[in-house]
Amino acid sequence: GRRLEEWEVGEVYQNAVNSAAAPILPPLPDLVAHNVAGIVDIIQEGEIPFFWNVPMAGGNIVKSYYGGCVGKTLAAQEVASEKTDESFISTFLDGPIRFVNIDTHTKTGIQRAKELHLIQSGIVDMVISPYFVETLDLFDPSNKARLFTIFRHPVHRIANIFYLQHGRDSDVSIEEFVNRPDLENNWMVRYLVNKRERSITGNDLELAKEILRRKFVVGLFEHIWEAIDRFDGYFGWVNDQHRECRDGIISDMLKRHEYNMLEIGSPAWNTLLDKNYFDMMLYNYAQILYEEQHTLFSLYEHFH
């Protein structure tokens, strides 16, 4: 581990920095340490934004906006099957969005991206994937990832998955759904620390928090407009011509995320809270980071 540096402050660590007993922070995994730029490092040529796509937390907005409005070439999920058999990297248009012929939402696709040296090719402008560790393996110390993501309240996120899968008139109740033994739990922490199946601990949570703090530009689903503005500013993509296109996409996409909100304190709500304790702790921490990064980035205007 290592001790905090004073420049890394925000209120969440201020007391620890000033204390003689500063916390020992968990060391980052090698892939995260070597293949990912720090959030306040100057942006270098060869670095590629990697949006970690948490399910039902705004990934479609990011894909549609940066692909359809900003004009970035994406590695994402929208790949025709015949194109994934090609032995070379190519691009194609799907509506207004240009994609590479690699599906980064499957492990097979990510392995293919590695074999074809997708990141090093210079063809792709942004990678979108839920597979955090596997995708980081595509990068290298000369072609680092710039991480950003959007967090959403874990209970609302999982409830939204239920209504998307089963609809409002389903024979399956939300209570039955949340008590399924195979229902995901603590998805965010598990994918960040690469423990999909095994039990996770408080140490895993602390590692996930440290990865967020040092490596991620954090957005919040409940502040999606502001989050997109922050991403644009961070990457140097601010352009008033994109605004009308962006507003239309966000408004349309948010309608797709509408669902019958779970009643706070209901049995289903409490069950999801209990099953996703670590993700709730990480979400609470992400909210703190979101506020602190607003101040942090206002001090650093040298990213690009």
N, C-alpha and C positions, 0 to 999 in steps of 0.2 A: 504493500500500500504506500501511500504518500500523504503528506499533509497539504492542506489547502494553501494556495498562494493568495496573498491579499488582493491582487487584481481581479480575482475570480469572484468577488463578493457580490452579494445581494443579501437582502435581509435574512433569507433562509439560512445563510451561513455566517452572517456578521458576528453573532455571538461566539461561534466556534472559532472564527479567525482570531478574535480578540482574546480568546481564552488560552490559558497555558495548556489546557488539555484539549487541543484541537483534535477533531475526530480523525481516525485513520480510515481512509477511504479505500474501497476495494479496487485492486488493479484491474484495468480493462483487459478483456480478451485480446489476443494478438491481432485478429482481423479488425477489431474496432480501433485498436491503438494505432495500427500501421496503415490501414486502408481508408481511414475516414479523417477528413479535415476537422479541426476544432472550430467551434462556432465563431470565434473571434480571429481566426487566422485569415490573412489576406487571401482572397480567392485567386487561385493560380490556374494558368492554362492547363488543360487536360482534366480538370476536375469536372465531374458530372453530378447534377442534382439527382438524388435518389429519394423518392417519396415512399416512405414506409406506409403501406396501405392497410390500415386497420379496418376490418369489414364493417360496413354500414356507418362509417364515420367521415364521409365526404370525399372518398377517393374518386367517385365519378365526377364530382365537381372539379377536382384538380385535373383529371384527365381531359375533360371536355374544355375547360378553360385554357390550359396551357397548350393543348393540341389544337383546339378549334379557334381560339381567339388570339393567342400569342404566337402560334405557328411553330411550336417546338415539335421535333420528330421524337416520337415516344417508343419506348419498349414497354409494353403493357400486356393486356389480356386479349385484345381484339386481333386475333390472327386466324386467317382462313387456314383450314387444316392442310390444304395442298401446299401452302407456302412454308409450313414448318418442316417439310421434308427436303427443302433446298439445302445444298451443301455450301451456301454462301449467304452473306447478309445482303438483303435488298430492302427497299422501302415500297410502300403502297399506300394509296389513299383509301380511307373508309369514311365517306362523307367528307367533311372538311379537315379531318385529322390524318396526318401522315404517321404511319407506324413502321417499325422494322418488323421483319418476318420472324420474330422470336417471341414466344409467349412466356413472359416472366412471372406468370401466376401459377406455373407448374415447375416442379423440380426438374423434370425432363427438359423443359424449355430453358431453364437457367443453366443446366449442364451444357446444352447446345450453345448457349451464349458464351460460355467459357471456352468451349472448343473453337468457336469462331472468333474469339477475341473481340467481342462486341464493344466493350468500353474503349479498348485501345484503337478501334477502327476509326473513331472520330465521326461516325455516321449518326449516332444517337445523341439527342440533347438532354433527355431525361429518362430515368428508369422508374417504373412504378411496380411495386411488388409487395405482397404480404410476407414473403420469406426473407427475413432480415439477414440471418447469418449466411444462408446460401447465396444471396445476392451480393453481399459484401465480398465474397470470394471472387467475384468478377473483377473487382478493382485491385489496384496495387499501389505502392507508395508513390509512384510517378503519375498515377491516374486515380486520384482519391475521390471518394464519394462525399457529397455535401448532403447531409441528412435533414429532412424535414418531414413533419407528419401532422395529422389532425387527431386530437383526442376527443372522445365523446363519453358521456357518463355511461359506465358499463351496463347498468340495468336498462337504460333506454336503448342502448345499442343492441343488446340481446333481444329485448322485447320487439324491436323493429325487425330483427331477423325472423322472429316468430310470425309476425303479421305479414311479412313478405312471403314467407314459405306457405303459410296456411290460410291467409286471408282472414277477413272479419267474420265469415260465416262458416268457419271450419268446424269439423266434428271434433277436432283436437282442441282442448281448452288450454289457455295459457298456464293454468296450474299443472296440467299433465305435462306440458312441454318443459317447464322449468324443473320438473322432478325426473326427467329422463336421465338415466345413468350415463348416457353417452353425450350429454349436453356439454359444450365447451365450458371451461372454467379458467379464469385468470389468463385469458388468451394473450394479452399484451405482455405480461411478465414472462410467460412461457416462451414466446417467440423471441423476445429480446435476449434472454439468457440461454436459449436453445435447450429448454427442458420441456418438450412437448408432452411427454407421457409421465415421467417420474414426478414424485411429489416435490413441491417447491417450498422454500423456507424464507425466513426473514432476510437471510443473506442474499438470496436471489433478488428479493425486492430492492435491497440496497444497491446491488450491482445494476439493476435496471434503472434506478434513479440516477446513478452516477453516469451511465451511458447517456441518458437524457440530458443531464445538466451540462455535460462537456461537449456533446456531439450533435444534438438535435435543435433545430429551430422548431419551436412548438406552436401549433395553432390549436384553437378550441372550436368545436363544432357549433357551440352556442354563440360564438363570435366569428362566424365563418367569413363575413365580409371583411372584417378587420384582419383576420388571419391571412386571407389572400393578399390584401394590401401589404401586410408585413413580408410575406414571401416575395412579392414583386420588388419591394424595396431592398430586401436582403440580396437578391440575385441581380439587381440592377435592371429589372424588366418593366419599370414603370412607364406606362404609355397611356395617355388619356384616350387614345383611339380604341383601346381594348375595353374601356369601362362599360359601354353600352352592351357589348357582347357578353362581358362577364356578368352584368346584372341580370340579363335574360337567362343565362345558364343557371346561376345560383337560384333564382326564383323558381325556375322549372324543376330543378333537382330537389329543392327543399320540399316541394309538393309530394315528391315520391317518398320522402322520409316521414310524411305525416302518418300517424297511426293512433290508435286508442291508447292514450298515455296510461301506464300502470298507476294505480293509486298508491301513493307513498304509504308504507306501513301495511299494505295488503299482504296476504300470505305469499303470493307469487313474488312481490317486491322483496320481501324479507328473505325468501329462499335464494333469489339471485344475489342479494347482498352477501349472504353468508357464503355462497359458493365462489364469489369473486372478491373476497376480502383483499387479496394482494393487488388486484387490478384497481380496486377502489382507492387503495393507498397510493398507487402510482398515479391515478387520475387526479387525486387531490394535490399531489406533488406537481403534476403538470400544470395545474391551475396557478400554483405559486410561480413556477418557472415562466409561465406566459406573461405574468405581470412584471417579473424581474427582467425578462428579455426586452421588454419595451424600453426600460431605462438603459439596459446594457447596449442595445443597438443604437440608441441615440448618441452614445458616446463614441461609437466606432463608425466612422464614415469612410473607412479605407478598404472596404471589402472588395471593391471592384473599380 
